[in-house]
Amino acid sequence: MTELSELLSWVGVALVTLLPIVNPVSTAVLLLSISAHLTVAERNRQITRACLYMTGILISFLLGGHLIMVAFGISIPGIRIAGGIIIGYLGFRMLFPDESAISGVGQLEAESKRDLSFSPLAMPSLSGPGAMAVVITMSSSIDSRHMVDRVFAFAGVIIAIIITAVISWLVLRGAGALRRFFGVNGVNSLSRIMGFLLICIGIQFAINGVRDLVLDANFWQG
């Protein structure tokens, strides 16, 4: 029972953290603007591939997070503070969007591509720097646990990644209906709400990193 509650706890925490960062609503808006040249069947195939790519990318960064930290000499407080800054920055961009962010040459290039699944849908839209920072941060937190707890924690985060991918798939498949239902202003409002949640999550990550740094005896001795 304890193991099940531990698993569900990690699923809940990872899902609440990842979903606003992945932000499938904003990706749905991007999809509508760059896929007019595709048929409905082609667009649906692109959506499925993008969600599969996103799942693979995030699970890879989750499982390889410790190796990345060791290879580059990054500490747990460091990755938490950096991840918090990145998440907060993405939240500010969503809360106060740049209206010209996907216009001009980039927009024309995206519209001319037949395969949009990996770029720009999977990267950097669904599994961008913020999502990668989150899973690496979670990986660093999990590595400090005992073996059994570590297995359940990794399983919980992987389940949350898969659930996030399924939700993203559903939102992207319903992109047209979403826009008709909420309208442009409604979609923008949802994106801003998620941006505010991201800012809160990013600040909390940074606070946790600073707290760990202050409590680290090696930091003061060094």
Secondary structure, 3 states (H helix, E strand, C coil): CHHHHHHHHHHHHHHHHHHHHHCHHHHHHHHHHHCCCCCHHHHHHHHHHHHHHHHHHHHHHHHCHHHHHHHHCCCHHHHHHHHHHHHHHHHHHHHCCCCCCCCHHHHHHHHHCCCCHHHHHHHHHHCCHHHHHHHHHHHHHHCCCCHHHHHHHHHHHHHHHHHHHHHHHHHHHCHHHHHHHHHHHHHHHHHHHHHHHHHHHHHHHHHHHHHHHHHCHHHHHC
